[in-house]
Amino acid sequence: MPANSRNMALAGDGGPGTILKVTFPSETSGPAYVKEVFITMDDEMRVKEAEVIEGAFKELGFDIYPTRVETIEKDSASTII
């Protein structure tokens, strides 16, 4: 995600069901924005699962575009995402 993208929570408290809109800078190629809904937010397992509900991959014809981000501890000072 570009460093100067804008994130805006449209609904929810950051947990499952939260809807996030990410707006990309106009100078980047591709879609102008993406809206996703958080399906799973598990702090203990360090997992975030989301599904695109508007923009980006939906504009390209995908019916469903899920994402899963898992943070794995490498050592006490670093992680792998």
VENHU-V405026 format. One record per helix or strand of 2 or more residues. SS is the DSSP state (A for helix, B for strand). FROM is the first residue (numbers start at 1). LEN is the number of residues. If there is no record, write none. Layout:
ss:SS from:FROM len:LEN
ss:SS from:FROM len:LEN
This chain:
ss:B from:6 len:6
ss:B from:19 len:5
ss:B from:33 len:10
ss:B from:47 len:9
ss:A from:56 len:3
ss:B from:66 len:5
ss:B from:72 len:4
ss:B from:78 len:3
